[in-house]
Amino acid sequence: MRKTAVADLAVFGGKSAFDVPVHVGRPNLPDRQRLMGRIGEVLDSRWLTNFGPNLKELQSRVAEITGVKHCLCMCNGTIALEIAIQALNLSGEVILPSFTFVATAHALQWQGITPVFCDVDPVSHNIDPQRVEELITPRTTGIIGVHLWGRGCDVEALTALAKKHSLKLLFDAAHAFCCSYKGRMIGGFGHAEVFSFHATKFFNTFEGGAALTNDDALAEKMWLMQNFGFKGYDNVIYLGTNGKMNEISAAMGLASLESIEDFIAINYRNYGLYGQVLEGLPGIHLIRYDPNEKLNYQYVILEVDEAEASISRDELVQVLHAENVLARRYFFPGCHKMEPYRSRYPDPSHRLPNTERLAQRVLALPTGSAVSPDDITKIAEVIRTAVTHGAEVKAGLSKTTPCQT
C-alpha cells in the first residue's frame, strides 16, 4: 500500500517512521563468540546429532529451570506436541482453545483426532474450564490447555475436570518457558507440557522444542518415539519418528541460556515502556501480567476497542505496516475458521463469542533485544497519532488496498 495515514498527517515529515522494518518475533541472539565456540566444538567432535553432549546438557538445564523430572528436547515444538499426544494415547475428541496457533490443532488432526474448539476467558485469554466441561462427550479423551502469552491456565480447574472425567491433560506451553503459575514454574503441570524454542520465541535453539513430564513411563515412551522406537543398537521396540534435536541447535540453546536473564530484562523494560507511552490512550488496552509471577514478557499484546479508539485493530495494523512497524494480528481468525477445520466441522462460532471478539481486537507489538526504547517511543507515536486522527486515517485507508497480515 502507498505511504498514507500517519505519513500523510506529516508526523514524520511525510516518510515512514522506520527505514528498516521493525517486526514481531525478530530473534534474540546470544553472545556470538560463545555461540561460535560451542559450534566449533561440535564440528571438531563430528558428533552432530543423536543425543550428543550439548543436547544432554540442555535437557538437564531445562529440567533444572522448570523443576521437572524429565525433559526431552526435540527438533521443534510441533513434533514434541505430536509425540506427547501419541504417547498419551489420545484418540476420538480432544478439547482445546481455538484462540491459539494452528499447530496446536494440527498436531491432533494430523493423527486423526478431532479437535473440539472451546471458548476462552475474556480476561486471561486462556481456555475457560466451565466451557470445557460442556463439551465433554463419551468420545473425549483429553484436554489441551494453552498458556497464552506466558500466563498460566487455570491449572487447578482443568486438573479437577481431567480427574473427574478420566481424561488426559496436556499443556501447550509454547509461550511459557521461564514463566510460573502461582509460584510454580510452568513445565510440570498435567501429564505433560510442551515448549517451543522456535526462533520467534524469547529463548530459541534456531528451531526446537521440548516435552516435559514427571511421569517416568510417559518419558520412556516419548524418548522411544522421538528416535524411531529404538532402544539400544538395532533394537526397535516401539512405533516412532525422528524428533531429535541436533547438536548445533542444542549449542544455540546453551549459549542462549547464558543470556536468558538479559533477554527477560530487555523484554520487561520494553513492556514497561509500552505501558508508559500508551497510558491513557482511548481504546488501546495493554494486557497485564501478574508481578508476583516469574515471566518472560515476550508478548506485548494490545486489545483495540474500536468504539473507544475510533479506529479498528485492522486499520491500526495497516497504519503500522505503512510505517514499517510489522505488528501482528494474533490469533486471527481463530483455528475454527482455518482449513481444514472450517470445512470439516460445523461452524462453532456461536459457542466461541470471546474467541471471535479477541480475534478482532488483539494486536502484538514488536519487542525483544532488536527493539530499542527509541523504537518503542516512535511506535507509540504512530499509534497515538492514528487514534487521535481516527476519522482522517479511516478516510485515507479507504483509498488504499488493505495490507496482508
N, C-alpha and C positions, 0 to 999 in steps of 0.2 A: 504494500500500500504506500501511497505517497506520504511524505512527512507532513502531517496535519495536526489537528487537535492542539496539543500543548505547544508544538513548534510554531504553529500559526498564531498562537497567543503571545509570541515573542518572549517567552520566559527565558529561553536560552538563545536569544538573538537569531531565531529562525533556523537553527540547526539542532540535530539530535543531541540529547543530553549526554550520550556516550558515543565516542567514536568507535570503540570496540564493544561488542555485546557483553552485557553482564547478565548471567543466567543462573537459573536454579540448578543445583546439582553439580556445579563445577568441582572436580575432585580436590580433596585435601591431599597434600603431598608431604611425606616425612623428610627428614634431613637427607639430602641427596647423597652425601658422602657415605653415610651409614648404610643407606639402601644399596648403593653400588658395591660397598664392601661385602655385604651379605650375598648379593647376586654373584660377585666374583668367587666367593667361597663355594657356592652351588656349582658354578661352572667348573671350578678346579676339581671338585669332588666327582663330577659327572653323575651325581645322584639327582636326577631332575624331577622324579615323581615316585610314586609307590611308597608312601609312608616314610619319607626321609626325616632327618633330624630337625629341620625347620618346621615341618608340619607337626611333629610330635611336641615340639616346644610351644608352638602357637596354641595347640589344643590344650596343653597344660595351663598356659597363661589365661586363656579364655575361661576355662573351668574355674580357675582361681578367682578371677574377677567376679564371676557370677555366683560363685559358691555352689556350683552344680557338680555332681559326681562324674558325669560323662559328657565330654564334648567331642563331636566328630565334625571336623572342618571338611567341607566339600567344595566342589568346583563352582557352585552357585547356590543361591538361596532357594531357587525353584526346585532344583534336583533334591536338595535337602528336605523340602516340604513334601515332595512326591514320595521320597523314601520313608519319611515318617508316617505318611498316610498309609503306605503299603505295609509297613511294619506293624502298625496298629490294627491291621485287618479291617479297615473301614470299607464299607460297601453300601449299596442302597442309596440312602439320602444322608447328606451331611449339611448341617445348618451353619451359615457363615454370613457376614455382612456383605451387602452389595457395595457399600462405600469403602472400597479397598482397591489396591492394584489388581488388575485382572489375573495375574499369575496365581493368586490365591484360589480363584475359581477354576482356572485351567488345570491346576495340579489335581483337582478332583475329577473334572470332566475327562481329562486325558486317560484316567484309569476306569472310566465307565461308571463313575459315581455321580449321582445327581446333586448339584449344588442347590440348596434351598436358601434363597436370599431373605435375610432378616433385616429389619429396620434398626437404626442406631439411636442412641441417646442424643438429643439435640445439643446438649452442652459438652459432653465428653467426646462426642463423635464416635464412640465405641459401641459395639453390639449391645443391644438392650436385652438383658436377661428375661424380662417379662414377655417380650415379643418372642424370644426363643421358645419358651415353653408352649406357646400357642401353636408353634409349627412342628412340634414333635409328633411323629406318626409311628406305626409299627415298623416302618422301613428305615427309621432314623437310627444311625449307628454312631454318630459323633457330632461334636460341635467344634468349630474353629473360631476362636476369638482373635481379633487383630488389635494389638496395642498401638493404635493410631497416634502418630506424631510423637511416639515415645511415652505417651500417657497410658498407664496400665488399665486394662479392662477391669470390670467388676469381677475379680477372680473368685471371691467367696460365693457369689450368687451363681456363677457358672459352674463352679465345682459342686455346689449343692444340687444343681439341676442334673449334672452328669451322674452323680451318685444315685439320685432318686430314680432316674430312668435307665440306669446301667449303660451309660454312653461313654465313649472315649472323648477326652478333652485335649485338644491340641491348640497351641497358640502360635500365630504368625507374629513374631517379634521383630520383623524386618527393620522397623524404625527404632527399636528399643534397646540396642546394645549400650551398656553403661547407664541404664536407667533403672530406677527402683519403683516398687509399688508397696506402699505402706511400710517403708523402711527395708524391704527385702529386695535384693537385686532380681530383676526380671531374667528368666532363663530356666528356672527350676519349677515353674508352675505347671499344673496339668500333668498329663502323661509325658508330654514332650513340648519343647519350644524350638522355633527355628529363627535364626538370624540371617540377615543379608549383609554381605560385605562387598556389595557392588560399588563401583566407582563413584556413584552418586551419593552413597551413604557417608556419614561423617568419618567413619573408620572403614577403610577399604583394603582389599587384597587384590586390586585390579578388578577381578571377578572372583566371587567366592561367597560362601555361606557356611552355616553350621547348624547341626541338630544337637540339642542338649536334652539330657534326661537324667533322673536319679534312679531309674529302673534298670537294673543290671541285665535282665533278659532282653528288654527292648533295645538297650545299647548294643548288645551282641547281635541282634537281628539287623539293626541298621548298619553295623560295621560290616557284616557279611554282604548285605545288599549293595553297599557302595563299591564293592570290589568283585562284582560278577558272582558272588556267592562262594568265593574261595575261602577255605580255612586251611591254611598251610599250602605247601607246594603241591600242585597238581591235584588238589582235593576240593572239588566243588560240592558243597552240601546244601546249597540254597539258591533260589532264583535271585538274580541280582542284575545290576547295571554298572556303568562306570561313572561314579560320582566323586572320585578322588580329587583332592586339591593338589596341584603341583608345587614343587619346592620354590619356584620363583614367586608365586603368589603368596606362599607362606612367608617368604622372606620379606615381601612388601608388608604383610601383616605385622610381623615382628618389628620392623622399622617404624611402622605407623603407631604401634603401641608405645614406643618411646616418646612419641609426640602427642599422645592422645589427650593429656591434660591441657596442652596448649590449644588443641583443636576445640575442646569443650570451652575453654576460657574465651576464645575468639567468638564462638557461637553465642555464648552468654552475653558478651559485650555487644554483639550485633543485635541480639534480641532486645536487650535493654535500651539500646539507642533507637531502634524502631519504635519502641513503646513511647519514648520521649518525643520524638519528632512527629509522630502521628496522633499524639494525645489530643483529644477534643475534636477531632475531625468528624463531622457528621456522617454516619453510616459506615464508618470504617472501624471494624471491631477486631482487635488483635486477640487471638486465643491466649489464654493464660495457663501458666504452668504452676504447679504446687511447689513453692520454695522449700518445703520440707522434704521433698524427694530429690534423689540424685538424678540428674537429667543431662542429656547431650545437647539440647536446644538446637537440634539440626533443622527444625522446621519453623519458619516464620510464616504463620498462617493468618490470613485475614478472612473475616466474613464481611462481604459487601452487601449492605442493605440499600437497595435501590431507592426505596421510599424516602430514606433519610439522606442518602448521598446525592440524589438527583442524577445518578449515573449507574448503570448496571455493572456487574462484575465483568461481563464480556466486553463492554465498551471500555472499561478501565484497562483490560488486557490489551485491547487494540492501541490505546494511547501509550501504554508502557512499551509495547513492541515497536511502535513508531519511534520511540526514544531509545531504542536498543537495550531496553530492560526486558529480558526474556523471562517474565513471570509465567507461572503455570497454573492452569485450572486442575485442581485435584478434587476428587477422582471423578472427573466428568466423562461420560454422562451417568456413570454407575454401571457396574458389571451387568446388571439385568437388562441394560439397553445396548449391550455389545453382543457381537456374534461369538459363539453360536447360540447364546442364551436367549436372545430376543426372538429367535426363530423356533427354538426347540421347546420352550416352556411358555405357558400362559403369562401374559404381562402382569407382573406382580406390583406394578406402580401404586395401585390403590392401597397396598399394605406397607408401603415404604415412604410415607409422607416426609419424614425427616431426611431420609436419603435424597429424595427428589429436591427438597429445599436446599440442602447443603451443596448438592451438585451444581446448583445455580449461583451459589454465593461464595464458595471457598476459592481463595487465591493464595498461592505460595510465592513468597518473595525471595530474591537471592540472598544467600548468606554463606558462611564458611570463610576459609582463610584467603580466598581470592577476592573477597569483598571488604573494602576499607570503610572507615567511618565517613569519609567524604562521599563515597559512593552512596551510602545509606541516606545521607542528607540530601543528595541530589534526587534519589529515587523518591524520597518523601515529598520533595518539592514538586515533582511531576504529579504524584497522587493528589497532593493538596490543591494544585492548580486545576487538575481535571475535575475535582469535586466542586471547587469554588466556582468554576465556569461550566457547570454541567450542561446548561442549555446550549452554549456555543459549541461545546465538544460534541454533543449529540448531532447538532446541525452539520458539523464538519465530517463526522464519521458517516453520516447518511449518504455522503457523496463518494465514499471510498468502498473498496472491496474488503470485506472482513478478513482479518488475519486468521490463519490456521494455527491452532494451538494444540 
